[in-house]
């Protein structure tokens, strides 16, 4: 009867080691998936920040262009009227 008890104990031990190994492999896979999700989320945030930064810089460049055009128009207008005054006056 003694060998049968030892065999049953060994089988339970093997089964519990197999369960522990299975749980370990499942946890490794879950960690791998979690890391991939975190990496993807970080990539999406970085792309979003880049788009926002590019849009903000584009808006500032457009505003600077409008100011330069208005300034150029004002200078040309003043120069034109001064030249006209000089020629007619």
PDB file of N, CA, C and O in Angstrom:
ATOM      1  N   UNK A   1       0.822  -1.183   0.000  1.00  0.00           N
ATOM      2  CA  UNK A   1       0.000   0.000   0.000  1.00  0.00           C
ATOM      3  C   UNK A   1       0.868   1.249   0.000  1.00  0.00           C
ATOM      4  O   UNK A   1       0.466   2.288  -0.524  1.00  0.00           O
ATOM      5  N   UNK A   2       2.036   1.152   0.576  1.00  0.00           N
ATOM      6  CA  UNK A   2       2.950   2.296   0.673  1.00  0.00           C
ATOM      7  C   UNK A   2       3.366   2.812  -0.702  1.00  0.00           C
ATOM      8  O   UNK A   2       3.324   4.025  -0.907  1.00  0.00           O
ATOM      9  N   UNK A   3       3.764   1.973  -1.652  1.00  0.00           N
ATOM     10  CA  UNK A   3       4.173   2.472  -2.972  1.00  0.00           C
ATOM     11  C   UNK A   3       3.022   3.171  -3.698  1.00  0.00           C
ATOM     12  O   UNK A   3       3.246   4.131  -4.435  1.00  0.00           O
ATOM     13  N   UNK A   4       1.813   2.702  -3.494  1.00  0.00           N
ATOM     14  CA  UNK A   4       0.664   3.334  -4.134  1.00  0.00           C
ATOM     15  C   UNK A   4       0.468   4.748  -3.609  1.00  0.00           C
ATOM     16  O   UNK A   4       0.134   5.639  -4.389  1.00  0.00           O
ATOM     17  N   UNK A   5       0.659   4.982  -2.341  1.00  0.00           N
ATOM     18  CA  UNK A   5       0.528   6.300  -1.734  1.00  0.00           C
ATOM     19  C   UNK A   5       1.622   7.233  -2.255  1.00  0.00           C
ATOM     20  O   UNK A   5       1.355   8.397  -2.554  1.00  0.00           O
ATOM     21  N   UNK A   6       2.835   6.733  -2.362  1.00  0.00           N
ATOM     22  CA  UNK A   6       3.945   7.532  -2.882  1.00  0.00           C
ATOM     23  C   UNK A   6       3.684   7.893  -4.343  1.00  0.00           C
ATOM     24  O   UNK A   6       3.962   9.016  -4.763  1.00  0.00           O
ATOM     25  N   UNK A   7       3.149   6.942  -5.121  1.00  0.00           N
ATOM     26  CA  UNK A   7       2.847   7.206  -6.518  1.00  0.00           C
ATOM     27  C   UNK A   7       1.772   8.287  -6.651  1.00  0.00           C
ATOM     28  O   UNK A   7       1.882   9.168  -7.504  1.00  0.00           O
ATOM     29  N   UNK A   8       0.751   8.223  -5.824  1.00  0.00           N
ATOM     30  CA  UNK A   8      -0.330   9.212  -5.872  1.00  0.00           C
ATOM     31  C   UNK A   8       0.206  10.594  -5.496  1.00  0.00           C
ATOM     32  O   UNK A   8      -0.150  11.595  -6.117  1.00  0.00           O
ATOM     33  N   UNK A   9       1.060  10.638  -4.482  1.00  0.00           N
ATOM     34  CA  UNK A   9       1.651  11.913  -4.075  1.00  0.00           C
ATOM     35  C   UNK A   9       2.520  12.485  -5.194  1.00  0.00           C
ATOM     36  O   UNK A   9       2.476  13.686  -5.462  1.00  0.00           O
ATOM     37  N   UNK A  10       3.304  11.639  -5.841  1.00  0.00           N
ATOM     38  CA  UNK A  10       4.164  12.077  -6.947  1.00  0.00           C
ATOM     39  C   UNK A  10       3.321  12.582  -8.113  1.00  0.00           C
ATOM     40  O   UNK A  10       3.664  13.583  -8.743  1.00  0.00           O
ATOM     41  N   UNK A  11       2.230  11.898  -8.397  1.00  0.00           N
ATOM     42  CA  UNK A  11       1.363  12.332  -9.499  1.00  0.00           C
ATOM     43  C   UNK A  11       0.726  13.679  -9.195  1.00  0.00           C
ATOM     44  O   UNK A  11       0.629  14.539 -10.071  1.00  0.00           O
ATOM     45  N   UNK A  12       0.289  13.864  -7.937  1.00  0.00           N
ATOM     46  CA  UNK A  12      -0.286  15.168  -7.557  1.00  0.00           C
ATOM     47  C   UNK A  12       0.765  16.258  -7.667  1.00  0.00           C
ATOM     48  O   UNK A  12       0.475  17.368  -8.113  1.00  0.00           O
ATOM     49  N   UNK A  13       1.990  15.939  -7.258  1.00  0.00           N
ATOM     50  CA  UNK A  13       3.062  16.920  -7.313  1.00  0.00           C
ATOM     51  C   UNK A  13       3.362  17.284  -8.769  1.00  0.00           C
ATOM     52  O   UNK A  13       3.551  18.458  -9.090  1.00  0.00           O
ATOM     53  N   UNK A  14       3.406  16.277  -9.652  1.00  0.00           N
ATOM     54  CA  UNK A  14       3.645  16.550 -11.076  1.00  0.00           C
ATOM     55  C   UNK A  14       2.525  17.404 -11.650  1.00  0.00           C
ATOM     56  O   UNK A  14       2.752  18.327 -12.433  1.00  0.00           O
ATOM     57  N   UNK A  15       1.302  17.065 -11.234  1.00  0.00           N
ATOM     58  CA  UNK A  15       0.165  17.830 -11.739  1.00  0.00           C
ATOM     59  C   UNK A  15       0.238  19.274 -11.254  1.00  0.00           C
ATOM     60  O   UNK A  15      -0.034  20.191 -12.029  1.00  0.00           O
ATOM     61  N   UNK A  16       0.596  19.497  -9.999  1.00  0.00           N
ATOM     62  CA  UNK A  16       0.656  20.869  -9.501  1.00  0.00           C
ATOM     63  C   UNK A  16       1.816  21.625 -10.149  1.00  0.00           C
ATOM     64  O   UNK A  16       1.694  22.823 -10.403  1.00  0.00           O
ATOM     65  N   UNK A  17       2.949  20.946 -10.425  1.00  0.00           N
ATOM     66  CA  UNK A  17       4.059  21.601 -11.123  1.00  0.00           C
ATOM     67  C   UNK A  17       3.617  21.976 -12.538  1.00  0.00           C
ATOM     68  O   UNK A  17       3.949  23.058 -13.023  1.00  0.00           O
ATOM     69  N   UNK A  18       2.882  21.101 -13.196  1.00  0.00           N
ATOM     70  CA  UNK A  18       2.382  21.392 -14.541  1.00  0.00           C
ATOM     71  C   UNK A  18       1.430  22.583 -14.499  1.00  0.00           C
ATOM     72  O   UNK A  18       1.466  23.445 -15.377  1.00  0.00           O
ATOM     73  N   UNK A  19       0.579  22.626 -13.477  1.00  0.00           N
ATOM     74  CA  UNK A  19      -0.340  23.764 -13.343  1.00  0.00           C
ATOM     75  C   UNK A  19       0.433  25.064 -13.115  1.00  0.00           C
ATOM     76  O   UNK A  19       0.092  26.107 -13.673  1.00  0.00           O
ATOM     77  N   UNK A  20       1.474  24.985 -12.291  1.00  0.00           N
ATOM     78  CA  UNK A  20       2.297  26.175 -12.028  1.00  0.00           C
ATOM     79  C   UNK A  20       2.985  26.625 -13.319  1.00  0.00           C
ATOM     80  O   UNK A  20       3.035  27.820 -13.612  1.00  0.00           O
ATOM     81  N   UNK A  21       3.512  25.674 -14.087  1.00  0.00           N
ATOM     82  CA  UNK A  21       4.153  26.018 -15.353  1.00  0.00           C
ATOM     83  C   UNK A  21       3.158  26.638 -16.318  1.00  0.00           C
ATOM     84  O   UNK A  21       3.469  27.627 -16.981  1.00  0.00           O
ATOM     85  N   UNK A  22       1.958  26.062 -16.402  1.00  0.00           N
ATOM     86  CA  UNK A  22       0.928  26.626 -17.280  1.00  0.00           C
ATOM     87  C   UNK A  22       0.572  28.047 -16.868  1.00  0.00           C
ATOM     88  O   UNK A  22       0.459  28.938 -17.709  1.00  0.00           O
ATOM     89  N   UNK A  23       0.398  28.248 -15.564  1.00  0.00           N
ATOM     90  CA  UNK A  23       0.083  29.586 -15.078  1.00  0.00           C
ATOM     91  C   UNK A  23       1.221  30.559 -15.376  1.00  0.00           C
ATOM     92  O   UNK A  23       0.983  31.717 -15.717  1.00  0.00           O
ATOM     93  N   UNK A  24       2.462  30.081 -15.245  1.00  0.00           N
ATOM     94  CA  UNK A  24       3.624  30.921 -15.533  1.00  0.00           C
ATOM     95  C   UNK A  24       3.639  31.328 -17.001  1.00  0.00           C
ATOM     96  O   UNK A  24       3.866  32.496 -17.317  1.00  0.00           O
ATOM     97  N   UNK A  25       3.399  30.377 -17.897  1.00  0.00           N
ATOM     98  CA  UNK A  25       3.397  30.693 -19.331  1.00  0.00           C
ATOM     99  C   UNK A  25       2.246  31.634 -19.692  1.00  0.00           C
ATOM    100  O   UNK A  25       2.398  32.519 -20.534  1.00  0.00           O
ATOM    101  N   UNK A  26       1.090  31.433 -19.043  1.00  0.00           N
ATOM    102  CA  UNK A  26      -0.034  32.350 -19.276  1.00  0.00           C
ATOM    103  C   UNK A  26       0.313  33.759 -18.815  1.00  0.00           C
ATOM    104  O   UNK A  26       0.002  34.734 -19.499  1.00  0.00           O
ATOM    105  N   UNK A  27       0.953  33.867 -17.663  1.00  0.00           N
ATOM    106  CA  UNK A  27       1.344  35.178 -17.145  1.00  0.00           C
ATOM    107  C   UNK A  27       2.378  35.840 -18.059  1.00  0.00           C
ATOM    108  O   UNK A  27       2.327  37.050 -18.282  1.00  0.00           O
ATOM    109  N   UNK A  28       3.306  35.056 -18.583  1.00  0.00           N
ATOM    110  CA  UNK A  28       4.295  35.604 -19.521  1.00  0.00           C
ATOM    111  C   UNK A  28       3.585  36.153 -20.753  1.00  0.00           C
ATOM    112  O   UNK A  28       3.917  37.239 -21.229  1.00  0.00           O
ATOM    113  N   UNK A  29       2.622  35.417 -21.265  1.00  0.00           N
ATOM    114  CA  UNK A  29       1.888  35.859 -22.453  1.00  0.00           C
ATOM    115  C   UNK A  29       1.069  37.120 -22.159  1.00  0.00           C
ATOM    116  O   UNK A  29       1.017  38.038 -22.977  1.00  0.00           O
ATOM    117  N   UNK A  30       0.436  37.156 -20.994  1.00  0.00           N
ATOM    118  CA  UNK A  30      -0.326  38.346 -20.610  1.00  0.00           C
ATOM    119  C   UNK A  30       0.587  39.562 -20.475  1.00  0.00           C
ATOM    120  O   UNK A  30       0.227  40.659 -20.902  1.00  0.00           O
ATOM    121  N   UNK A  31       1.765  39.372 -19.884  1.00  0.00           N
ATOM    122  CA  UNK A  31       2.733  40.466 -19.770  1.00  0.00           C
ATOM    123  C   UNK A  31       3.172  40.955 -21.146  1.00  0.00           C
ATOM    124  O   UNK A  31       3.294  42.158 -21.380  1.00  0.00           O
ATOM    125  N   UNK A  32       3.405  40.021 -22.037  1.00  0.00           N
ATOM    126  CA  UNK A  32       3.820  40.381 -23.397  1.00  0.00           C
ATOM    127  C   UNK A  32       2.727  41.200 -24.086  1.00  0.00           C
ATOM    128  O   UNK A  32       3.020  42.207 -24.731  1.00  0.00           O
ATOM    129  N   UNK A  33       1.469  40.771 -23.951  1.00  0.00           N
ATOM    130  CA  UNK A  33       0.350  41.505 -24.546  1.00  0.00           C
ATOM    131  C   UNK A  33       0.195  42.880 -23.908  1.00  0.00           C
ATOM    132  O   UNK A  33      -0.068  43.864 -24.600  1.00  0.00           O
ATOM    133  N   UNK A  34       0.357  42.947 -22.582  1.00  0.00           N
ATOM    134  CA  UNK A  34       0.237  44.231 -21.877  1.00  0.00           C
ATOM    135  C   UNK A  34       1.328  45.194 -22.335  1.00  0.00           C
ATOM    136  O   UNK A  34       1.060  46.372 -22.573  1.00  0.00           O
ATOM    137  N   UNK A  35       2.554  44.696 -22.457  1.00  0.00           N
ATOM    138  CA  UNK A  35       3.653  45.545 -22.932  1.00  0.00           C
ATOM    139  C   UNK A  35       3.381  46.058 -24.341  1.00  0.00           C
ATOM    140  O   UNK A  35       3.663  47.213 -24.658  1.00  0.00           O
ATOM    141  N   UNK A  36       2.834  45.191 -25.176  1.00  0.00           N
ATOM    142  CA  UNK A  36       2.520  45.596 -26.554  1.00  0.00           C
ATOM    143  C   UNK A  36       1.426  46.667 -26.568  1.00  0.00           C
ATOM    144  O   UNK A  36       1.502  47.630 -27.332  1.00  0.00           O
ATOM    145  N   UNK A  37       0.407  46.492 -25.716  1.00  0.00           N
ATOM    146  CA  UNK A  37      -0.660  47.505 -25.633  1.00  0.00           C
ATOM    147  C   UNK A  37      -0.092  48.836 -25.152  1.00  0.00           C
ATOM    148  O   UNK A  37      -0.419  49.890 -25.697  1.00  0.00           O
ATOM    149  N   UNK A  38       0.765  48.783 -24.121  1.00  0.00           N
ATOM    150  CA  UNK A  38       1.361  50.016 -23.607  1.00  0.00           C
ATOM    151  C   UNK A  38       2.240  50.697 -24.657  1.00  0.00           C
ATOM    152  O   UNK A  38       2.208  51.919 -24.800  1.00  0.00           O
ATOM    153  N   UNK A  39       3.023  49.903 -25.388  1.00  0.00           N
ATOM    154  CA  UNK A  39       3.877  50.466 -26.437  1.00  0.00           C
ATOM    155  C   UNK A  39       3.033  51.124 -27.521  1.00  0.00           C
ATOM    156  O   UNK A  39       3.348  52.224 -27.975  1.00  0.00           O
ATOM    157  N   UNK A  40       1.964  50.452 -27.935  1.00  0.00           N
ATOM    158  CA  UNK A  40       1.083  50.994 -28.981  1.00  0.00           C
ATOM    159  C   UNK A  40       0.409  52.278 -28.499  1.00  0.00           C
ATOM    160  O   UNK A  40       0.299  53.248 -29.249  1.00  0.00           O
ATOM    161  N   UNK A  41      -0.042  52.277 -27.238  1.00  0.00           N
ATOM    162  CA  UNK A  41      -0.682  53.476 -26.696  1.00  0.00           C
ATOM    163  C   UNK A  41       0.305  54.636 -26.641  1.00  0.00           C
ATOM    164  O   UNK A  41      -0.060  55.774 -26.938  1.00  0.00           O
ATOM    165  N   UNK A  42       1.541  54.362 -26.267  1.00  0.00           N
ATOM    166  CA  UNK A  42       2.574  55.402 -26.236  1.00  0.00           C
ATOM    167  C   UNK A  42       2.850  55.928 -27.642  1.00  0.00           C
ATOM    168  O   UNK A  42       3.036  57.130 -27.828  1.00  0.00           O
ATOM    169  N   UNK A  43       2.879  55.041 -28.627  1.00  0.00           N
ATOM    170  CA  UNK A  43       3.081  55.481 -30.013  1.00  0.00           C
ATOM    171  C   UNK A  43       1.943  56.385 -30.465  1.00  0.00           C
ATOM    172  O   UNK A  43       2.178  57.397 -31.126  1.00  0.00           O
ATOM    173  N   UNK A  44       0.706  56.025 -30.112  1.00  0.00           N
ATOM    174  CA  UNK A  44      -0.444  56.844 -30.497  1.00  0.00           C
ATOM    175  C   UNK A  44      -0.389  58.213 -29.836  1.00  0.00           C
ATOM    176  O   UNK A  44      -0.691  59.224 -30.469  1.00  0.00           O
ATOM    177  N   UNK A  45       0.000  58.248 -28.548  1.00  0.00           N
ATOM    178  CA  UNK A  45       0.114  59.545 -27.865  1.00  0.00           C
ATOM    179  C   UNK A  45       1.194  60.400 -28.508  1.00  0.00           C
ATOM    180  O   UNK A  45       1.016  61.605 -28.689  1.00  0.00           O
ATOM    181  N   UNK A  46       2.312  59.778 -28.853  1.00  0.00           N
ATOM    182  CA  UNK A  46       3.405  60.520 -29.479  1.00  0.00           C
ATOM    183  C   UNK A  46       2.969  61.072 -30.837  1.00  0.00           C
ATOM    184  O   UNK A  46       3.276  62.218 -31.165  1.00  0.00           O
ATOM    185  N   UNK A  47       2.266  60.278 -31.620  1.00  0.00           N
ATOM    186  CA  UNK A  47       1.784  60.748 -32.921  1.00  0.00           C
ATOM    187  C   UNK A  47       0.797  61.894 -32.747  1.00  0.00           C
ATOM    188  O   UNK A  47       0.815  62.854 -33.517  1.00  0.00           O
ATOM    189  N   UNK A  48      -0.069  61.796 -31.734  1.00  0.00           N
ATOM    190  CA  UNK A  48      -1.040  62.864 -31.465  1.00  0.00           C
ATOM    191  C   UNK A  48      -0.317  64.155 -31.075  1.00  0.00           C
ATOM    192  O   UNK A  48      -0.674  65.235 -31.545  1.00  0.00           O
ATOM    193  N   UNK A  49       0.707  64.040 -30.209  1.00  0.00           N
ATOM    194  CA  UNK A  49       1.473  65.231 -29.824  1.00  0.00           C
ATOM    195  C   UNK A  49       2.166  65.844 -31.023  1.00  0.00           C
ATOM    196  O   UNK A  49       2.224  67.066 -31.156  1.00  0.00           O
ATOM    197  N   UNK A  50       2.692  64.997 -31.899  1.00  0.00           N
ATOM    198  CA  UNK A  50       3.372  65.501 -33.093  1.00  0.00           C
ATOM    199  C   UNK A  50       2.388  66.250 -33.994  1.00  0.00           C
ATOM    200  O   UNK A  50       2.711  67.324 -34.503  1.00  0.00           O
ATOM    201  N   UNK A  51       1.188  65.693 -34.195  1.00  0.00           N
ATOM    202  CA  UNK A  51       0.170  66.368 -35.015  1.00  0.00           C
ATOM    203  C   UNK A  51      -0.220  67.706 -34.416  1.00  0.00           C
ATOM    204  O   UNK A  51      -0.327  68.702 -35.132  1.00  0.00           O
ATOM    205  N   UNK A  52      -0.436  67.736 -33.092  1.00  0.00           N
ATOM    206  CA  UNK A  52      -0.806  68.991 -32.439  1.00  0.00           C
ATOM    207  C   UNK A  52       0.302  70.029 -32.561  1.00  0.00           C
ATOM    208  O   UNK A  52       0.032  71.203 -32.815  1.00  0.00           O
ATOM    209  N   UNK A  53       1.550  69.597 -32.380  1.00  0.00           N
ATOM    210  CA  UNK A  53       2.689  70.511 -32.483  1.00  0.00           C
ATOM    211  C   UNK A  53       2.809  71.054 -33.910  1.00  0.00           C
ATOM    212  O   UNK A  53       3.036  72.248 -34.106  1.00  0.00           O
ATOM    213  N   UNK A  54       2.657  70.177 -34.900  1.00  0.00           N
ATOM    214  CA  UNK A  54       2.743  70.603 -36.303  1.00  0.00           C
ATOM    215  C   UNK A  54       1.622  71.581 -36.633  1.00  0.00           C
ATOM    216  O   UNK A  54       1.844  72.562 -37.342  1.00  0.00           O
ATOM    217  N   UNK A  55       0.427  71.323 -36.128  1.00  0.00           N
ATOM    218  CA  UNK A  55      -0.699  72.230 -36.375  1.00  0.00           C
ATOM    219  C   UNK A  55      -0.443  73.586 -35.723  1.00  0.00           C
ATOM    220  O   UNK A  55      -0.695  74.629 -36.327  1.00  0.00           O
ATOM    221  N   UNK A  56       0.058  73.568 -34.493  1.00  0.00           N
ATOM    222  CA  UNK A  56       0.326  74.818 -33.777  1.00  0.00           C
ATOM    223  C   UNK A  56       1.409  75.616 -34.508  1.00  0.00           C
ATOM    224  O   UNK A  56       1.274  76.828 -34.677  1.00  0.00           O
ATOM    225  N   UNK A  57       2.467  74.955 -34.938  1.00  0.00           N
ATOM    226  CA  UNK A  57       3.546  75.642 -35.653  1.00  0.00           C
ATOM    227  C   UNK A  57       3.047  76.159 -37.000  1.00  0.00           C
ATOM    228  O   UNK A  57       3.436  77.243 -37.433  1.00  0.00           O
ATOM    229  N   UNK A  58       2.190  75.389 -37.659  1.00  0.00           N
ATOM    230  CA  UNK A  58       1.620  75.824 -38.929  1.00  0.00           C
ATOM    231  C   UNK A  58       0.766  77.069 -38.747  1.00  0.00           C
ATOM    232  O   UNK A  58       0.811  77.979 -39.575  1.00  0.00           O
ATOM    233  N   UNK A  59      -0.011  77.114 -37.671  1.00  0.00           N
ATOM    234  CA  UNK A  59      -0.847  78.282 -37.398  1.00  0.00           C
ATOM    235  C   UNK A  59       0.013  79.513 -37.125  1.00  0.00           C
ATOM    236  O   UNK A  59      -0.302  80.608 -37.590  1.00  0.00           O
ATOM    237  N   UNK A  60       1.104  79.333 -36.368  1.00  0.00           N
ATOM    238  CA  UNK A  60       1.989  80.467 -36.085  1.00  0.00           C
ATOM    239  C   UNK A  60       2.657  80.961 -37.369  1.00  0.00           C
ATOM    240  O   UNK A  60       2.787  82.169 -37.566  1.00  0.00           O
ATOM    241  N   UNK A  61       3.075  80.062 -38.229  1.00  0.00           N
ATOM    242  CA  UNK A  61       3.696  80.465 -39.500  1.00  0.00           C
ATOM    243  C   UNK A  61       2.697  81.208 -40.375  1.00  0.00           C
ATOM    244  O   UNK A  61       3.053  82.195 -41.019  1.00  0.00           O
ATOM    245  N   UNK A  62       1.460  80.752 -40.405  1.00  0.00           N
ATOM    246  CA  UNK A  62       0.434  81.430 -41.185  1.00  0.00           C
ATOM    247  C   UNK A  62       0.194  82.839 -40.650  1.00  0.00           C
ATOM    248  O   UNK A  62       0.083  83.790 -41.423  1.00  0.00           O
ATOM    249  N   UNK A  63       0.114  82.968 -39.337  1.00  0.00           N
ATOM    250  CA  UNK A  63      -0.081  84.284 -38.722  1.00  0.00           C
ATOM    251  C   UNK A  63       1.090  85.206 -39.059  1.00  0.00           C
ATOM    252  O   UNK A  63       0.881  86.381 -39.360  1.00  0.00           O
ATOM    253  N   UNK A  64       2.319  84.689 -39.013  1.00  0.00           N
ATOM    254  CA  UNK A  64       3.495  85.495 -39.367  1.00  0.00           C
ATOM    255  C   UNK A  64       3.437  85.902 -40.839  1.00  0.00           C
ATOM    256  O   UNK A  64       3.787  87.032 -41.177  1.00  0.00           O
ATOM    257  N   UNK A  65       3.005  85.005 -41.709  1.00  0.00           N
ATOM    258  CA  UNK A  65       2.878  85.325 -43.129  1.00  0.00           C
ATOM    259  C   UNK A  65       1.860  86.441 -43.347  1.00  0.00           C
ATOM    260  O   UNK A  65       2.107  87.363 -44.124  1.00  0.00           O
ATOM    261  N   UNK A  66       0.731  86.363 -42.673  1.00  0.00           N
ATOM    262  CA  UNK A  66      -0.292  87.411 -42.801  1.00  0.00           C
ATOM    263  C   UNK A  66       0.269  88.750 -42.331  1.00  0.00           C
ATOM    264  O   UNK A  66       0.052  89.771 -42.983  1.00  0.00           O
ATOM    265  N   UNK A  67       0.995  88.760 -41.197  1.00  0.00           N
ATOM    266  CA  UNK A  67       1.582  90.010 -40.715  1.00  0.00           C
ATOM    267  C   UNK A  67       2.597  90.580 -41.701  1.00  0.00           C
ATOM    268  O   UNK A  67       2.618  91.788 -41.935  1.00  0.00           O
ATOM    269  N   UNK A  68       3.423  89.740 -42.271  1.00  0.00           N
ATOM    270  CA  UNK A  68       4.423  90.199 -43.246  1.00  0.00           C
ATOM    271  C   UNK A  68       3.738  90.762 -44.481  1.00  0.00           C
ATOM    272  O   UNK A  68       4.154  91.798 -45.000  1.00  0.00           O
ATOM    273  N   UNK A  69       2.699  90.097 -44.956  1.00  0.00           N
ATOM    274  CA  UNK A  69       1.976  90.597 -46.129  1.00  0.00           C
ATOM    275  C   UNK A  69       1.311  91.941 -45.838  1.00  0.00           C
ATOM    276  O   UNK A  69       1.361  92.853 -46.664  1.00  0.00           O
ATOM    277  N   UNK A  70       0.698  92.060 -44.678  1.00  0.00           N
ATOM    278  CA  UNK A  70       0.067  93.345 -44.318  1.00  0.00           C
ATOM    279  C   UNK A  70       1.120  94.444 -44.189  1.00  0.00           C
ATOM    280  O   UNK A  70       0.914  95.563 -44.656  1.00  0.00           O
ATOM    281  N   UNK A  71       2.243  94.125 -43.558  1.00  0.00           N
ATOM    282  CA  UNK A  71       3.322  95.107 -43.426  1.00  0.00           C
ATOM    283  C   UNK A  71       3.869  95.515 -44.782  1.00  0.00           C
ATOM    284  O   UNK A  71       4.118  96.696 -45.025  1.00  0.00           O
ATOM    285  N   UNK A  72       4.058  94.549 -45.664  1.00  0.00           N
ATOM    286  CA  UNK A  72       4.538  94.853 -47.014  1.00  0.00           C
ATOM    287  C   UNK A  72       3.547  95.732 -47.760  1.00  0.00           C
ATOM    288  O   UNK A  72       3.942  96.691 -48.423  1.00  0.00           O
ATOM    289  N   UNK A  73       2.272  95.412 -47.657  1.00  0.00           N
ATOM    290  CA  UNK A  73       1.247  96.222 -48.322  1.00  0.00           C
ATOM    291  C   UNK A  73       1.261  97.653 -47.781  1.00  0.00           C
ATOM    292  O   UNK A  73       1.140  98.606 -48.551  1.00  0.00           O
ATOM    293  N   UNK A  74       1.408  97.809 -46.466  1.00  0.00           N
ATOM    294  CA  UNK A  74       1.439  99.153 -45.874  1.00  0.00           C
ATOM    295  C   UNK A  74       2.669  99.935 -46.356  1.00  0.00           C
ATOM    296  O   UNK A  74       2.551 101.106 -46.715  1.00  0.00           O
ATOM    297  N   UNK A  75       3.840  99.300 -46.367  1.00  0.00           N
ATOM    298  CA  UNK A  75       5.065  99.978 -46.815  1.00  0.00           C
ATOM    299  C   UNK A  75       4.966 100.367 -48.290  1.00  0.00           C
ATOM    300  O   UNK A  75       5.337 101.478 -48.669  1.00  0.00           O
ATOM    301  N   UNK A  76       4.472  99.462 -49.111  1.00  0.00           N
ATOM    302  CA  UNK A  76       4.328  99.758 -50.546  1.00  0.00           C
ATOM    303  C   UNK A  76       3.331 100.891 -50.759  1.00  0.00           C
ATOM    304  O   UNK A  76       3.557 101.761 -51.599  1.00  0.00           O
ATOM    305  N   UNK A  77       2.244 100.891 -50.017  1.00  0.00           N
ATOM    306  CA  UNK A  77       1.244 101.952 -50.157  1.00  0.00           C
ATOM    307  C   UNK A  77       1.838 103.302 -49.770  1.00  0.00           C
ATOM    308  O   UNK A  77       1.656 104.285 -50.488  1.00  0.00           O
ATOM    309  N   UNK A  78       2.536 103.359 -48.657  1.00  0.00           N
ATOM    310  CA  UNK A  78       3.158 104.620 -48.217  1.00  0.00           C
ATOM    311  C   UNK A  78       4.190 105.076 -49.243  1.00  0.00           C
ATOM    312  O   UNK A  78       4.221 106.251 -49.608  1.00  0.00           O
ATOM    313  N   UNK A  79       5.028 104.166 -49.707  1.00  0.00           N
ATOM    314  CA  UNK A  79       6.057 104.526 -50.692  1.00  0.00           C
ATOM    315  C   UNK A  79       5.418 105.005 -51.991  1.00  0.00           C
ATOM    316  O   UNK A  79       5.907 105.950 -52.610  1.00  0.00           O
ATOM    317  N   UNK A  80       4.343 104.368 -52.404  1.00  0.00           N
ATOM    318  CA  UNK A  80       3.662 104.763 -53.634  1.00  0.00           C
ATOM    319  C   UNK A  80       3.103 106.180 -53.529  1.00  0.00           C
ATOM    320  O   UNK A  80       3.267 106.987 -54.444  1.00  0.00           O
ATOM    321  N   UNK A  81       2.443 106.476 -52.412  1.00  0.00           N
ATOM    322  CA  UNK A  81       1.880 107.822 -52.268  1.00  0.00           C
ATOM    323  C   UNK A  81       2.967 108.877 -52.097  1.00  0.00           C
ATOM    324  O   UNK A  81       2.803 110.000 -52.574  1.00  0.00           O
ATOM    325  N   UNK A  82       4.066 108.549 -51.435  1.00  0.00           N
ATOM    326  CA  UNK A  82       5.163 109.517 -51.329  1.00  0.00           C
ATOM    327  C   UNK A  82       5.777 109.782 -52.709  1.00  0.00           C
ATOM    328  O   UNK A  82       6.093 110.923 -53.044  1.00  0.00           O
ATOM    329  N   UNK A  83       5.939 108.739 -53.490  1.00  0.00           N
ATOM    330  CA  UNK A  83       6.478 108.908 -54.846  1.00  0.00           C
ATOM    331  C   UNK A  83       5.520 109.726 -55.703  1.00  0.00           C
ATOM    332  O   UNK A  83       5.942 110.608 -56.451  1.00  0.00           O
ATOM    333  N   UNK A  84       4.235 109.429 -55.589  1.00  0.00           N
ATOM    334  CA  UNK A  84       3.239 110.201 -56.322  1.00  0.00           C
ATOM    335  C   UNK A  84       3.222 111.647 -55.892  1.00  0.00           C
ATOM    336  O   UNK A  84       3.096 112.527 -56.744  1.00  0.00           O
ATOM    337  N   UNK A  85       3.341 111.931 -54.626  1.00  0.00           N
ATOM    338  CA  UNK A  85       3.407 113.307 -54.101  1.00  0.00           C
ATOM    339  C   UNK A  85       4.661 114.001 -54.624  1.00  0.00           C
ATOM    340  O   UNK A  85       4.616 115.171 -55.003  1.00  0.00           O
ATOM    341  N   UNK A  86       5.800 113.264 -54.644  1.00  0.00           N
ATOM    342  CA  UNK A  86       7.061 113.833 -55.130  1.00  0.00           C
ATOM    343  C   UNK A  86       6.965 114.162 -56.622  1.00  0.00           C
ATOM    344  O   UNK A  86       7.456 115.201 -57.064  1.00  0.00           O
ATOM    345  N   UNK A  87       6.329 113.272 -57.397  1.00  0.00           N
ATOM    346  CA  UNK A  87       6.239 113.484 -58.841  1.00  0.00           C
ATOM    347  C   UNK A  87       5.240 114.579 -59.209  1.00  0.00           C
ATOM    348  O   UNK A  87       5.461 115.322 -60.166  1.00  0.00           O
ATOM    349  N   UNK A  88       4.164 114.681 -58.471  1.00  0.00           N
ATOM    350  CA  UNK A  88       3.130 115.673 -58.783  1.00  0.00           C
ATOM    351  C   UNK A  88       3.312 116.982 -58.019  1.00  0.00           C
ATOM    352  O   UNK A  88       2.714 117.997 -58.379  1.00  0.00           O
ATOM    353  N   UNK A  89       4.101 116.968 -57.007  1.00  0.00           N
ATOM    354  CA  UNK A  89       4.225 118.126 -56.139  1.00  0.00           C
ATOM    355  C   UNK A  89       5.370 118.987 -56.421  1.00  0.00           C
ATOM    356  O   UNK A  89       5.566 119.996 -55.743  1.00  0.00           O
TER     357      UNK A  89
END
